[in-house]
Amino acid sequence: MAKKKAASSTYDVGYGKPPSHTRFKAGTSGNPRGRPKGTKNLATLVKNVFSRKVEVQDQGRRRRLTAAEVMLTRIMTKAISGDAASQRISIALLQMQQSDTAALPTLFESDDDRALLRQALDDLNGDSSKKKRRKGGV
């Protein structure tokens, strides 16, 4: 067992109270070198990855497009061919893009348009035989 200091000491060592000789000195940083210059945050990494150019075959020709352009083109192609998930993503992207530009009218602005869209998506997903919810919420 360690020897206790003399009773004249007024400073208690314990949780949240480190010994005074091991504490950071006044005016000295606990992280003197800081974050290294040039390290990238997640937003920068995402921007770099999606702006990278890749080669693709488009109608028999080689083209260099950004990765984001290739992904959007493939989503659009799948949506046109009838893939329900791609259609949902495409519609969400359209609405997001149009909400950014306030001058454009919103997509599916009337209730009739939205009802037709819901019905079409339900038919594509095979949800046309959905059970109605009971009034109790179960």
C-alpha positions as CSV (number, residue, x, y, z in Angstrom):
1,M,0.0,0.0,0.0
2,A,1.3,3.5,-0.9
3,K,2.2,5.9,1.9
4,K,-0.2,8.8,2.3
5,K,1.0,12.4,2.1
6,A,1.3,14.5,5.1
7,A,-1.9,16.0,6.5
8,S,-0.7,19.5,5.6
9,S,-1.7,18.8,1.9
10,T,-5.0,20.5,1.1
11,Y,-5.4,19.1,-2.4
12,D,-7.3,15.8,-2.8
13,V,-6.3,13.4,-5.6
14,G,-9.2,11.4,-7.1
15,Y,-11.7,11.2,-9.9
16,G,-11.5,14.4,-12.0
17,K,-8.6,15.6,-9.8
18,P,-5.3,14.4,-11.2
19,P,-2.1,15.0,-9.3
20,S,-0.8,18.5,-9.9
21,H,2.5,17.4,-11.3
22,T,0.8,15.4,-14.1
23,R,-1.7,18.1,-15.2
24,F,-1.3,20.3,-18.3
25,K,0.8,23.3,-17.6
26,A,-1.0,26.7,-18.0
27,G,-0.7,28.0,-21.6
28,T,0.3,24.6,-23.0
29,S,-2.0,22.8,-25.4
30,G,-3.0,19.2,-24.8
31,N,-2.7,18.6,-28.6
32,P,0.3,20.8,-29.6
33,R,0.5,19.5,-33.2
34,G,-3.2,19.7,-33.8
35,R,-5.0,18.2,-36.8
36,P,-2.4,17.6,-39.6
37,K,-2.8,20.0,-42.5
38,G,-4.3,18.5,-45.6
39,T,-6.4,15.9,-43.9
40,K,-9.9,15.8,-45.5
41,N,-13.3,15.6,-43.9
42,L,-16.1,13.4,-45.1
43,A,-17.8,16.0,-47.2
44,T,-14.5,16.6,-49.2
45,L,-14.0,12.9,-49.6
46,V,-17.5,12.3,-50.9
47,K,-17.2,15.3,-53.3
48,N,-13.9,13.9,-54.7
49,V,-15.2,10.4,-55.1
50,F,-18.4,11.4,-57.0
51,S,-16.6,14.0,-59.2
52,R,-14.0,11.4,-60.3
53,K,-14.1,10.7,-64.1
54,V,-14.8,7.1,-65.2
55,E,-15.0,5.6,-68.7
56,V,-18.3,4.1,-69.8
57,Q,-19.7,2.7,-73.0
58,D,-22.7,4.9,-74.2
59,Q,-24.4,3.8,-77.4
60,G,-21.3,2.1,-78.7
61,R,-19.0,5.1,-77.9
62,R,-16.6,5.5,-75.0
63,R,-17.3,8.5,-72.8
64,R,-15.7,10.0,-69.8
65,L,-18.3,11.0,-67.2
66,T,-18.2,11.7,-63.5
67,A,-19.2,8.9,-61.2
68,A,-22.3,10.9,-60.2
69,E,-23.4,11.3,-63.8
70,V,-23.0,7.6,-64.4
71,M,-25.1,6.7,-61.3
72,L,-27.8,9.1,-62.1
73,T,-28.0,7.8,-65.7
74,R,-28.3,4.2,-64.5
75,I,-31.0,5.1,-62.0
76,M,-32.9,6.9,-64.8
77,T,-32.5,3.9,-67.1
78,K,-33.8,1.5,-64.5
79,A,-36.7,3.8,-63.6
80,I,-37.8,4.0,-67.2
81,S,-37.6,0.2,-67.5
82,G,-40.0,-0.1,-64.6
83,D,-37.8,-0.7,-61.5
84,A,-40.0,0.6,-58.6
85,A,-37.1,1.5,-56.3
86,S,-35.4,3.5,-59.0
87,Q,-38.6,5.3,-59.8
88,R,-38.9,6.3,-56.1
89,I,-35.4,7.6,-56.1
90,S,-35.9,9.5,-59.4
91,I,-39.0,11.1,-58.1
92,A,-37.4,12.1,-54.9
93,L,-34.4,13.6,-56.8
94,L,-36.8,15.5,-59.0
95,Q,-38.7,16.9,-56.1
96,M,-35.5,17.8,-54.2
97,Q,-34.1,19.5,-57.3
98,Q,-37.3,21.4,-57.8
99,S,-37.6,22.5,-54.2
100,D,-34.1,24.0,-54.5
101,T,-35.3,26.2,-57.4
102,A,-38.4,28.0,-56.2
103,A,-39.3,29.5,-59.6
104,L,-40.2,26.0,-61.0
105,P,-43.7,24.6,-60.1
106,T,-43.6,21.6,-57.8
107,L,-43.9,18.1,-59.2
108,F,-47.3,16.4,-58.6
109,E,-48.9,19.5,-57.1
110,S,-52.5,18.4,-57.2
111,D,-54.0,15.7,-54.9
112,D,-55.2,13.8,-58.0
113,D,-51.7,13.6,-59.4
114,R,-50.3,12.4,-56.1
115,A,-53.1,9.8,-55.7
116,L,-52.3,8.5,-59.3
117,L,-48.6,8.3,-58.4
118,R,-49.3,6.4,-55.2
119,Q,-51.6,3.9,-57.0
120,A,-49.0,3.4,-59.8
121,L,-46.2,2.7,-57.2
122,D,-48.5,0.4,-55.2
123,D,-49.3,-1.6,-58.4
124,L,-45.6,-1.8,-59.3
125,N,-44.7,-3.0,-55.8
126,G,-47.6,-5.5,-55.7
127,D,-49.2,-3.7,-52.8
128,S,-52.6,-3.4,-54.5
129,S,-54.1,-5.9,-52.0
130,K,-53.0,-3.8,-48.9
131,K,-55.0,-4.5,-45.8
132,K,-56.8,-1.6,-44.3
133,R,-55.7,-0.5,-40.9
134,R,-58.1,-0.9,-38.0
135,K,-59.2,2.2,-36.1
136,G,-57.1,1.1,-33.1
137,G,-53.9,1.7,-35.0
138,V,-52.9,-2.0,-35.1
